[in-house]
């Protein structure tokens, strides 16, 4: 059967030229995302900025901030400027306070809510600053799936499962089949627990089978296993994640948790902690760990044995 010209045009219009690279970004397959972005020849030139945003975000996820800072300049569109702002924030700790001040000024003025990339980057910065209120205010302005998905992540972090459920329902009404909606469902299931742990596992596993097994998806599976007490299975998938990226922060955190559960020698856990401190000093787990170390040292000094004359 031959398609009519109008049917062909409708079919072509329905094809998302960015689907593969978006999927690679969202599932954590960053190098494939970059490779495909560089090879992609768009039939619609209007999508070039969106493609570049995806590529540079993959570089940010790989912590290759210099590429982003060197290649994006003041002549680039606002969406790319937003990615550069996030890369600048992550790459230079001494500039973070001034970047946040500038961002506060931008958010207090009139914001282009159609620029969902800016809202996601702004919320990501506020999230790193542990300012959940500001992050949620930024994201609330958009119905873009990624904004809602990040909203769900933050609400779950705040233990507001009730509000996260409403946002997930909103995502499902917009696009139930989107990979972002599926990921949000998996995160939500992990937070709910119980029999939902297995449902979450199946989502991560299906994505890994359909696309590629990445540290992001493997850590999702490991979290499900750990929550169910299936520590041997968790160790297996975390080892696979380590083989793919031995310096992934979430893998290292999950390895630390797992070693405690299965009774590995303290030096094994300490090795992962040292690696995290060296490579991911600003990770929330590390910051919390360092704070507890400092608190312990301070309190223990009050109980040091007195030396009698």
N, C-alpha and C positions, 0 to 999 in steps of 0.2 A: 504493500500500500504506500502510495506516495503522499507526502504532506503537501498541502497547499502552501503558497507563499506566506499567507497570513498566519497559518499554523506554525510554519518554520520560524517566523519572526517571534511569535509568542513563546515558542520553546526556547529560542536563544535568549529571549528576555528573562526567562525564568532561571536560566543557568547562572549560578553565582560564581563568577570567575575567581573570586578570592576564597572559595570554600576550603580548598586544600591547605592553603597557607594559614587560614584562620584556625582550622582544626589542629594543625601542627603546633601553633602558638598555644592554644588553649589546653592541649594535652601535654604540653611540656617538651615537645620534640623540636627544640629551638634550632639546632643546626640544620635539620631538614627544612624548617621554615625559612631560614636564611637562604639556603641553596635554591629552594623552589622560587622564592621571591626574585632572586637574581636571574633565573631562567624564564620567568613568566613574561609572556608577550600579551599584553592586554588588547582586546578588540575595542574596549571602551576606555579612551584616554582619561576620562573623568575619574577613573578608579586609581590613578597613579598615586595620589596622596595617601589613599587608604592602604594601598599595597606597601608604600614606604613606611607608614606608621607601624604596620605589622612587622616588617623587617627590623626596624630599629628597636621595637619593643623586644624582639627576640634577642638582639644584641644586649639590651639592658638586662634581660633575664640571665644571660651568660656572663654578666658583670664585665662586659667589654664596653665600658662607659666611654673610653677615649674615642672609639669609632663614631659614636653618636655625637659627642661634643665637637669632634673635628669636622664632621660632614654636614651637620645641620647649622645653617647660618641664618642671619636676620632676614634674608630674602625668602626663606621657606614659609609655607603656610602655617597658620596658627596650630593646627593639629600636631605638626612636627615640632613646633616650638614647645608644646606641652610635653612631648616625649623627652626633649632635650632638658627641660626643667627638672624632670624626674631623675634623669641620668646625672645631672649636675648635683642634685641633692644627695644621691646615693654615693657619688664618687668623692665628695669633698666634705668631710665632717665639719670643718671650720666654717664653711659657708652656709650650713643648714639653717641657722637661726635667721640669717638675712633672707634666704630663699623663702622661708615660712612667712616672714613679715611681708615680703612682696606678694606672696600668694594670698595672705589675709586681705591685703588691699584690693587685689583683683576680685576676690570673692565678695567683698563688701560693695563693689561697684556693679554695674550691669554686666552679667555674664551671658555669653552666647550659649544657651542651653542646647542648641543643635550640635555643638562641638562636644560630643560625648567623650572623645579622647581626652580633652582638657579636664572634664569632670572626673574621669577615672584616674588620671595622673594626680590631680589635686587630692582626691580622696586617698590615693595610695600614700602620698606624702603625709597627710594627716594621720593615716593609720600607723605609719612608722613612728609618728610623734606620739602615739597612744592617745590621740585626740579623736575619739570615736564620734563625738557629737558633730564636730566640724566635717568629718568624713561623710557622715550620713546626711548632713544638710546639703553638701555638694551633690551627692548622688540622687537625692530626692527630686532634683529638678528635671530628671530625664527618665523616659520610658525605655531607653536602650537596654537590651538584655544584659549587656556587660555591667551596666550601672546597677541593675537590680541584683545580678549575681554577686557583685561585690558587697552590696547592702546585706544580702543574706549571710555572707561570710562574717561580716562585722557583727550582725545581730546574734549569730551563733556564738561568736567569741564572748559576747556580753551575756550569754545564757538566756537570750530572749527568743526562745524557740517558738513562742506564740506569734510574735511579729514576723519571724522568719517564715513561718508557715503561710502567712498571708502574702508575703512577697513571692514565695515559690508558686503559689496559686496564680499570681499575676503573670509570672514568667510562662507558666503552662498555658495560660489563655492567649498569650502573644505568640508563642512558638514552642509547642510541647516537644517537638523532635530536635530542637537545637541542641548541639553538644553542650552549650553553656547551661541550658535547662537541665540536661541529664546530670552534669557535674553538680549543679546546685542540689538536685534531688539526692545524690549520693552523700554530699556533705550533711544535708538535713537528716538523712537516715542515720548517719553516724552519730549525730547529736541526740536523736531520739533514743537510739539503742534498742536493746532487746532483740526481737526477731528482725528488726530493721537493719542490724549489722550485716546479715546475710544478703539482704536486698542491695545494700550499698556495695558489698563485695562484687555482686554480679554486674553492677553498672561499671565499676572500674575494670573488671575482667573483660567484659564485652568490648569496652573501648580499646583495651590493650590488644585484643584479638583482631578487632576491625581495623585499627590504625597502626599503632606501634606501642610496644611496651616501653614506657618512659619512667624515670624516677618519680615523677608526679603521680602517675597511675599506680606504680608499685607501692609507693608509700601509702596511698589510699587503701590498697589491699592489705598492707601490713597493719594499718590502724584497725581494720576490721578484724583481722586475726588476733591481734593483741587484746582487743576488747572482748573477744570470745574465749580468750585463754588458750588459743591455738599457737603456742609460742614457737614450736618447731616449724610450722608453716610460715609464720611471720619471719623467722630467721632466714628461711629459704628465699623469700621474695626480697627481703632487705639486702641479702648478699647479692642478688641479681641487680638490685638498684645500685649497690656499691660498685659492681663491675662496670656499670654504665657511666657512673660519675662518682668517684670516690670522695669528692669534696662537697656533695650536695648537703645543704644544711638540714633539711627535713629528714634525710636518711640518717645522718649522724645523730640527730635528736632521738629518732625512733630506735636506733641501735643502743643508745644510752638507756632508754626506758626498758628495752628488751633484756639487756644484760642484767639489769636489776631483777627482773622477773625470773630469769632462768639460773640465777646464782653464779654468773661468771665471776672470775677473780676480779678484785677491785681495779687492778692495773688495766684490764681490758676496757672497762668503763672510763677510767681516767684518760686513756689514750684518745677516745672519741671526744671527751670534754676538752682536752688540750687542742685537738684539731679544730674544734668549733671556736674556741677562744682565739686561735691564730687567724682563722680565715673568715669568721662571721661574728666579729666582736659586737656588732650592733644588732644581732638577732635577738628577738624578745626573750628566748630561752636563756641566752648567754647573759643578757643584761640582768635578768632575774636571778640567775645563778651567782653572778658576781656580787649582786646586792646581798644575797643570803650569806655568801662567804664573808663579806664585810661586816654584816650584822653579827655573825657567829664570832668573828675575831674580836669585835667590840665588846660583846657580852662576856666572852671567855676571859677577857682581861680583868673584868670585875671580880672574877672568881679565882684569880691566880693565888697560889698558896703564899701566905705571908711568911716572911723570914724573921724568925725570932732572934732577938739579940743574944 
